[in-house]
Amino acid sequence: LIGDQFTPVASNAAEATIFGAELSADWRPAERWRFHVSYTFLDAEYDRTRIPTSDLTESAALGCEAIAPLSTVDGAGAPVVVPQCVVDLNGRRLEGAPRHALVGHAGYQAPLVRNIRGFAEATVRYQSQRPVTADNLVMLDSYAETDVRLGLQGRRWEFLLYADNLFDNDAVKSAYTGVDFAGPSVYRTGSGAGESIATPRLTRGTFVTLPDSFTYGFRATVRF
């Protein structure tokens, strides 16, 4: 249960291979300038992981390798056995893992008048596509976001103008899937009216958190 939604998640997968590398560099061409960049490469995939599913979309996309029975009850409370497909996640990427991630930062500061300095900063963050589900049928697009800062700083105070998401990138950064109770339900047909009416196959929905749009403002800080 994530939030208030029933959500399928991978748990105790048979095997996964994760390979990655990180690079980071700082450069100060002059006393007032500073540049920083960090890059991460991540190759994270499932190996030899086979799971049962009753999701028709997932079964059609991945292929049904075998049939596994699921014991449950129908609308009248009578025990029934529902067939499930066994699908292979081998080679599918782990959820939420971008192959490429990059952070870049540039900063400049200079003394102005006694004990007061001015500064300007810009930060860029980038992530490539990320899978939302273990079957990789739902993917989040890559995104790049830029924040800037401009301000004055004294010994015990700071005044700051800021702009977040400067170019108003609207790519979704966070999402999960779950049972779509608000959407249509597909009902099974069975030998009895109890099963066909009271045991629906609820559709799978994707729930996203919308990103913050371009935001700007002013902050003041005083230290006592």
Secondary structure as GFF3:
##gff-version 3
##sequence-region A 1 224
A	DSSP	beta_strand	15	27	.	.	.	ID=ss1
A	DSSP	beta_strand	33	47	.	.	.	ID=ss2
A	DSSP	beta_strand	50	53	.	.	.	ID=ss3
A	DSSP	alpha_helix	56	62	.	.	.	ID=ss4
A	DSSP	beta_strand	66	73	.	.	.	ID=ss5
A	DSSP	beta_strand	79	88	.	.	.	ID=ss6
A	DSSP	beta_strand	100	111	.	.	.	ID=ss7
A	DSSP	beta_strand	117	127	.	.	.	ID=ss8
A	DSSP	beta_strand	130	131	.	.	.	ID=ss9
A	DSSP	beta_strand	139	140	.	.	.	ID=ss10
A	DSSP	beta_strand	143	153	.	.	.	ID=ss11
A	DSSP	beta_strand	157	164	.	.	.	ID=ss12
A	DSSP	beta_strand	174	179	.	.	.	ID=ss13
A	DSSP	beta_strand	185	187	.	.	.	ID=ss14
A	DSSP	alpha_helix	193	198	.	.	.	ID=ss15
A	DSSP	beta_strand	200	202	.	.	.	ID=ss16
A	DSSP	beta_strand	204	209	.	.	.	ID=ss17
A	DSSP	beta_strand	215	222	.	.	.	ID=ss18
###
